[in-house]
């Protein structure tokens, strides 16, 4: 037997059918940059350190829940992969696949040509993930009544009924918090074609009961050092069981914490590709940069004037003391993992109107030099070295900050008083994220006139706005961030903010048109949100998502050619990584 055949036989033995071979996994591994976040926790008190340990345990639970939400076979396929790796002696073939699972948080990879493929022997991903029964179509779900589309419920069928009733009986606290649910589930229903919804606290009862206990233990540990943070943790613990985030969000947004903060719960809906309404679990543990936070809060006063300057008529009253904080990421889990630079929460409009929102800026990600060098190369590949020089880490920091403020400003409900997630469904995230982008760029001119930005900082913010829209592959329609970026790219081309030089095969930024063009597109976006018409939002998206291989494709190829990395894998010193 030849050496080649022996090697082939060995690889066949290592990797059963359905597992990606080395030649498929290795190209992605080679394009993956590993970033380790290791903030100094030594100055935390003993109580805060104990709280950190408990909160990390909660984060691990949330990681498990997120993977479970996204794919029915995620956890079982990972256990099988671990066993295979151990059985075969941790060869590169299985080690690569373990890394892919961590990178993509499940058994479905995004390939170099932006396709989603299973790299383990599992079924392809479903638009509704595991939050809707896979045996029912979107139309069948839409036809049924009740609370099926509530944001923190799992839609169930007859096959789930017994286990849901068992969970309620197992935990009396759930019966107390949801007093009518057990009797509702006990009503006999003929046939098996009916659907019902249960709160996440019932669907994931065992895990969320554990999280409840750990959050209270963390609160006990930190109470002497930071009673407001402890109060938030206790409120959030109860929220996880009640499935109502009001008490936790109120104490989170209005609290003035000392050294620690945390994003805990399920907020974002972009993983729900079926209706765009279900939230997915996320956990982010943060350590405050106190001096930077204090300075930034002072600079954020007076945003009512910016709200009033936006190109729409129905301006609202906004809070001018937005709770913004600059942080280092200690550890991320679930939906927040992957290098998220900033968030503004809560998303529910009634809570935002009642209590405001909090902005979390992740400085150790935004200012990581290795990350910045990669983004600089991307911009240079698209617009040339000279125009790319305008980009700085500070510019990207401020563009990101005002993107998050942008979610706080502008339209937050349709003219018919409907929540935008309900009105625009799976288009809501795309339109809302585009609003955040455009507001950050539109208000830049006013901030410059106020002296908030220097000339160089303004140009850097503008350069960051162009970097934001660039794509290295034609985006899929189910990618809200990429879709809205392509829309801006095309609008900028149509209106002269960007032009394409056929000789150099590069884009040119026409800065003199920046404010005008951004304002024109922002006006359109705000109008779409105010109308709250799903069909109109479809037309808007379709209008600006065309892809020309002789333009977009050329720029994308330039970017790919210079990109050392396509993916980032984040590790955390606090997790022992």
FENHU-V364310 format. One record per backbone hydrogen bond with DSSP energy under -0.5 kcal/mol. CO is the residue of the C=O (numbers start at 1). NH is the residue of the N-H. E is the energy in kcal/mol with one decimal. If there is no record, write none. Layout:
co=CO nh=NH e=E
co=CO nh=NH e=E
This chain:
co=2 nh=6 e=-2.3
co=3 nh=7 e=-2.5
co=4 nh=8 e=-2.6
co=5 nh=9 e=-2.6
co=6 nh=10 e=-2.4
co=7 nh=11 e=-2.5
co=8 nh=12 e=-2.0
co=9 nh=13 e=-2.1
co=10 nh=14 e=-2.2
co=11 nh=15 e=-2.7
co=14 nh=16 e=-0.7
co=16 nh=19 e=-1.6
co=21 nh=24 e=-1.5
co=21 nh=25 e=-1.9
co=22 nh=26 e=-2.8
co=25 nh=28 e=-0.6
co=25 nh=29 e=-2.1
co=26 nh=30 e=-2.7
co=27 nh=31 e=-0.8
co=28 nh=31 e=-0.5
co=29 nh=32 e=-1.7
co=31 nh=33 e=-0.5
co=31 nh=566 e=-3.2
co=31 nh=567 e=-2.5
co=33 nh=35 e=-0.6
co=33 nh=569 e=-3.0
co=35 nh=37 e=-0.5
co=35 nh=571 e=-2.8
co=36 nh=38 e=-0.6
co=37 nh=573 e=-2.3
co=39 nh=41 e=-0.7
co=41 nh=44 e=-1.6
co=45 nh=49 e=-2.4
co=46 nh=50 e=-2.2
co=47 nh=51 e=-2.2
co=48 nh=52 e=-2.4
co=49 nh=53 e=-1.9
co=50 nh=54 e=-1.9
co=51 nh=55 e=-2.7
co=52 nh=56 e=-2.3
co=53 nh=57 e=-1.4
co=54 nh=58 e=-1.7
co=55 nh=59 e=-2.5
co=56 nh=60 e=-2.0
co=57 nh=61 e=-1.6
co=58 nh=62 e=-2.4
co=59 nh=63 e=-2.2
co=60 nh=64 e=-2.0
co=61 nh=65 e=-2.3
co=62 nh=66 e=-2.6
co=63 nh=67 e=-2.2
co=64 nh=68 e=-2.1
co=65 nh=69 e=-2.6
co=66 nh=70 e=-1.9
co=67 nh=71 e=-1.7
co=69 nh=130 e=-2.5
co=71 nh=74 e=-1.5
co=73 nh=77 e=-2.5
co=74 nh=78 e=-2.1
co=75 nh=79 e=-2.1
co=76 nh=80 e=-2.1
co=77 nh=81 e=-2.0
co=78 nh=82 e=-2.6
co=79 nh=83 e=-2.2
co=80 nh=84 e=-2.3
co=81 nh=85 e=-2.8
co=82 nh=86 e=-2.3
co=83 nh=87 e=-2.6
co=84 nh=88 e=-1.9
co=85 nh=90 e=-3.3
co=86 nh=89 e=-0.8
co=91 nh=94 e=-0.6
co=91 nh=95 e=-2.6
co=92 nh=96 e=-2.5
co=93 nh=97 e=-1.0
co=94 nh=98 e=-2.2
co=95 nh=99 e=-1.9
co=96 nh=100 e=-2.4
co=97 nh=101 e=-2.3
co=98 nh=102 e=-1.9
co=99 nh=103 e=-2.7
co=100 nh=104 e=-2.8
co=101 nh=105 e=-1.1
co=101 nh=106 e=-1.3
co=107 nh=109 e=-0.5
co=107 nh=119 e=-2.2
co=107 nh=120 e=-0.8
co=109 nh=111 e=-0.7
co=109 nh=117 e=-2.3
co=111 nh=114 e=-2.0
co=115 nh=111 e=-3.4
co=115 nh=117 e=-0.6
co=117 nh=109 e=-3.1
co=119 nh=20 e=-2.2
co=120 nh=122 e=-2.4
co=126 nh=129 e=-2.2
co=127 nh=273 e=-2.3
co=127 nh=274 e=-0.8
co=128 nh=131 e=-1.7
co=131 nh=155 e=-2.6
co=133 nh=136 e=-1.6
co=137 nh=141 e=-2.1
co=138 nh=142 e=-2.4
co=139 nh=143 e=-1.6
co=140 nh=144 e=-0.6
co=141 nh=144 e=-1.1
co=147 nh=150 e=-1.7
co=150 nh=153 e=-1.0
co=151 nh=279 e=-2.5
co=152 nh=200 e=-1.7
co=154 nh=198 e=-1.9
co=156 nh=196 e=-1.9
co=157 nh=160 e=-1.9
co=157 nh=161 e=-0.5
co=158 nh=161 e=-1.2
co=160 nh=164 e=-2.1
co=161 nh=165 e=-2.3
co=162 nh=166 e=-2.1
co=163 nh=167 e=-2.1
co=164 nh=168 e=-1.9
co=165 nh=169 e=-2.1
co=166 nh=170 e=-2.1
co=167 nh=171 e=-1.6
co=170 nh=172 e=-0.6
co=171 nh=174 e=-1.4
co=171 nh=175 e=-1.1
co=172 nh=176 e=-2.2
co=173 nh=177 e=-2.2
co=174 nh=178 e=-1.9
co=176 nh=179 e=-0.5
co=178 nh=181 e=-1.2
co=178 nh=182 e=-0.6
co=180 nh=184 e=-2.0
co=181 nh=185 e=-2.6
co=182 nh=186 e=-1.4
co=183 nh=187 e=-0.5
co=184 nh=187 e=-0.9
co=196 nh=156 e=-3.7
co=198 nh=154 e=-2.6
co=199 nh=202 e=-1.6
co=199 nh=203 e=-2.4
co=200 nh=204 e=-2.9
co=202 nh=205 e=-1.3
co=204 nh=208 e=-2.5
co=205 nh=209 e=-2.3
co=206 nh=210 e=-1.6
co=207 nh=211 e=-2.3
co=208 nh=212 e=-2.2
co=209 nh=213 e=-1.9
co=210 nh=214 e=-2.3
co=211 nh=215 e=-2.6
co=212 nh=216 e=-1.7
co=213 nh=217 e=-1.9
co=214 nh=218 e=-2.6
co=215 nh=219 e=-2.2
co=216 nh=220 e=-2.2
co=217 nh=221 e=-2.0
co=218 nh=222 e=-1.7
co=219 nh=223 e=-1.2
co=222 nh=225 e=-0.8
co=222 nh=226 e=-2.7
co=226 nh=230 e=-2.1
co=227 nh=231 e=-2.1
co=228 nh=232 e=-2.1
co=229 nh=233 e=-2.3
co=230 nh=234 e=-2.2
co=231 nh=235 e=-2.5
co=232 nh=236 e=-3.0
co=233 nh=237 e=-2.2
co=234 nh=238 e=-1.9
co=235 nh=239 e=-2.3
co=236 nh=240 e=-2.0
co=237 nh=241 e=-0.7
co=238 nh=241 e=-1.0
co=238 nh=242 e=-2.6
co=239 nh=243 e=-2.7
co=239 nh=244 e=-0.6
co=245 nh=249 e=-3.0
co=246 nh=250 e=-2.6
co=247 nh=251 e=-1.9
co=248 nh=252 e=-1.9
co=249 nh=253 e=-2.8
co=250 nh=254 e=-1.9
co=251 nh=255 e=-0.9
co=255 nh=257 e=-0.6
co=259 nh=288 e=-2.3
co=261 nh=286 e=-2.9
co=262 nh=264 e=-0.7
co=263 nh=284 e=-2.2
co=265 nh=282 e=-3.0
co=268 nh=280 e=-1.5
co=269 nh=272 e=-2.0
co=271 nh=273 e=-1.1
co=280 nh=267 e=-0.9
co=281 nh=335 e=-2.5
co=282 nh=265 e=-1.7
co=283 nh=333 e=-2.8
co=284 nh=263 e=-2.4
co=285 nh=330 e=-3.0
co=285 nh=331 e=-1.3
co=286 nh=261 e=-1.9
co=287 nh=328 e=-2.8
co=288 nh=290 e=-0.8
co=289 nh=293 e=-2.3
co=290 nh=294 e=-2.5
co=291 nh=295 e=-2.0
co=292 nh=296 e=-2.3
co=293 nh=297 e=-2.2
co=294 nh=298 e=-1.4
co=295 nh=299 e=-1.5
co=296 nh=300 e=-1.1
co=298 nh=301 e=-0.9
co=302 nh=305 e=-0.6
co=303 nh=307 e=-2.4
co=304 nh=308 e=-2.5
co=305 nh=309 e=-0.8
co=306 nh=309 e=-0.5
co=306 nh=310 e=-0.6
co=307 nh=310 e=-1.3
co=310 nh=312 e=-2.3
co=313 nh=315 e=-1.9
co=322 nh=324 e=-1.6
co=323 nh=359 e=-2.1
co=325 nh=361 e=-2.6
co=326 nh=289 e=-3.0
co=327 nh=363 e=-2.4
co=327 nh=364 e=-0.8
co=328 nh=287 e=-2.6
co=330 nh=574 e=-0.6
co=331 nh=285 e=-2.8
co=333 nh=283 e=-2.2
co=333 nh=336 e=-1.2
co=334 nh=337 e=-1.7
co=336 nh=340 e=-0.9
co=341 nh=362 e=-2.9
co=343 nh=360 e=-2.7
co=345 nh=358 e=-3.5
co=348 nh=351 e=-0.5
co=348 nh=352 e=-2.2
co=349 nh=353 e=-2.6
co=350 nh=354 e=-1.6
co=351 nh=355 e=-3.0
co=351 nh=356 e=-0.6
co=352 nh=356 e=-1.7
co=357 nh=323 e=-0.8
co=358 nh=345 e=-2.1
co=358 nh=360 e=-0.5
co=359 nh=325 e=-2.2
co=359 nh=361 e=-0.6
co=360 nh=343 e=-1.6
co=360 nh=362 e=-0.5
co=361 nh=327 e=-3.1
co=361 nh=363 e=-1.2
co=362 nh=365 e=-1.1
co=362 nh=366 e=-2.4
co=363 nh=367 e=-2.6
co=365 nh=368 e=-1.2
co=368 nh=372 e=-2.3
co=369 nh=373 e=-2.3
co=370 nh=374 e=-1.2
co=371 nh=375 e=-1.9
co=372 nh=376 e=-2.5
co=373 nh=377 e=-1.7
co=374 nh=378 e=-1.6
co=375 nh=379 e=-2.1
co=376 nh=380 e=-2.3
co=377 nh=381 e=-2.0
co=378 nh=382 e=-1.1
co=379 nh=382 e=-0.5
co=379 nh=383 e=-2.8
co=380 nh=384 e=-1.8
co=382 nh=507 e=-3.3
co=384 nh=388 e=-1.6
co=385 nh=389 e=-0.9
co=386 nh=389 e=-0.9
co=387 nh=390 e=-1.2
co=388 nh=391 e=-1.6
co=392 nh=396 e=-1.8
co=393 nh=397 e=-2.2
co=394 nh=398 e=-2.6
co=395 nh=399 e=-2.3
co=396 nh=400 e=-2.2
co=397 nh=401 e=-2.3
co=398 nh=402 e=-2.6
co=399 nh=403 e=-1.6
co=400 nh=404 e=-1.9
co=401 nh=405 e=-2.0
co=402 nh=406 e=-1.8
co=403 nh=407 e=-0.8
co=404 nh=407 e=-0.9
co=404 nh=408 e=-0.7
co=405 nh=408 e=-1.0
co=405 nh=409 e=-1.2
co=412 nh=420 e=-0.6
co=414 nh=417 e=-2.1
co=418 nh=414 e=-2.5
co=419 nh=423 e=-2.4
co=420 nh=424 e=-3.1
co=421 nh=425 e=-1.1
co=424 nh=427 e=-2.3
co=425 nh=428 e=-1.9
co=427 nh=431 e=-2.4
co=428 nh=432 e=-2.7
co=429 nh=433 e=-2.7
co=430 nh=434 e=-1.6
co=431 nh=435 e=-2.1
co=432 nh=436 e=-2.1
co=433 nh=437 e=-2.1
co=434 nh=438 e=-2.7
co=435 nh=439 e=-2.7
co=436 nh=440 e=-1.8
co=437 nh=441 e=-1.2
co=438 nh=442 e=-2.7
co=439 nh=443 e=-2.5
co=442 nh=445 e=-0.7
co=443 nh=447 e=-2.3
co=444 nh=448 e=-2.1
co=445 nh=449 e=-2.0
co=446 nh=450 e=-1.6
co=447 nh=452 e=-2.2
co=447 nh=453 e=-0.9
co=448 nh=451 e=-1.2
co=454 nh=458 e=-2.4
co=455 nh=459 e=-2.1
co=456 nh=460 e=-2.0
co=457 nh=461 e=-2.6
co=458 nh=462 e=-2.3
co=459 nh=463 e=-2.6
co=460 nh=464 e=-2.6
co=461 nh=465 e=-1.7
co=462 nh=466 e=-1.3
co=463 nh=467 e=-2.4
co=464 nh=468 e=-2.0
co=465 nh=469 e=-0.7
co=466 nh=469 e=-0.9
co=466 nh=470 e=-0.8
co=467 nh=470 e=-0.9
co=476 nh=479 e=-1.7
co=478 nh=480 e=-0.7
co=479 nh=483 e=-2.8
co=480 nh=484 e=-2.2
co=481 nh=485 e=-1.7
co=482 nh=486 e=-2.3
co=483 nh=487 e=-2.1
co=484 nh=488 e=-1.9
co=485 nh=489 e=-2.4
co=486 nh=490 e=-2.4
co=487 nh=491 e=-2.3
co=488 nh=492 e=-3.0
co=489 nh=493 e=-2.0
co=490 nh=494 e=-2.5
co=491 nh=495 e=-1.9
co=492 nh=497 e=-1.4
co=492 nh=498 e=-1.6
co=493 nh=496 e=-0.9
co=497 nh=510 e=-3.1
co=499 nh=501 e=-0.5
co=499 nh=508 e=-2.5
co=500 nh=502 e=-0.8
co=501 nh=505 e=-2.0
co=501 nh=506 e=-1.0
co=506 nh=501 e=-3.1
co=508 nh=499 e=-1.6
co=508 nh=510 e=-0.6
co=509 nh=511 e=-1.1
co=510 nh=513 e=-2.0
co=511 nh=514 e=-1.5
co=513 nh=517 e=-2.4
co=514 nh=518 e=-2.6
co=515 nh=519 e=-2.3
co=516 nh=520 e=-1.9
co=517 nh=521 e=-2.1
co=518 nh=522 e=-2.6
co=519 nh=523 e=-2.2
co=520 nh=524 e=-1.3
co=521 nh=525 e=-2.4
co=522 nh=526 e=-2.7
co=523 nh=527 e=-1.7
co=524 nh=528 e=-2.1
co=525 nh=529 e=-2.2
co=526 nh=530 e=-2.4
co=527 nh=531 e=-2.3
co=528 nh=532 e=-1.8
co=528 nh=533 e=-0.6
co=530 nh=415 e=-3.9
co=532 nh=534 e=-0.6
co=533 nh=537 e=-2.0
co=534 nh=538 e=-2.0
co=535 nh=539 e=-2.0
co=536 nh=540 e=-2.2
co=537 nh=541 e=-2.3
co=538 nh=542 e=-2.8
co=539 nh=543 e=-2.1
co=540 nh=544 e=-1.1
co=541 nh=544 e=-0.6
co=542 nh=545 e=-0.9
co=547 nh=549 e=-0.6
co=548 nh=551 e=-1.9
co=548 nh=552 e=-1.2
co=548 nh=553 e=-1.9
co=551 nh=555 e=-2.4
co=552 nh=556 e=-2.8
co=553 nh=557 e=-2.2
co=554 nh=558 e=-2.2
co=555 nh=559 e=-2.4
co=556 nh=560 e=-2.7
co=557 nh=561 e=-2.2
co=558 nh=562 e=-1.4
co=559 nh=563 e=-1.6
co=567 nh=33 e=-3.1
co=568 nh=570 e=-0.6
co=569 nh=35 e=-2.5
co=571 nh=37 e=-2.7
co=572 nh=575 e=-1.6
co=572 nh=577 e=-1.7
co=573 nh=576 e=-2.0
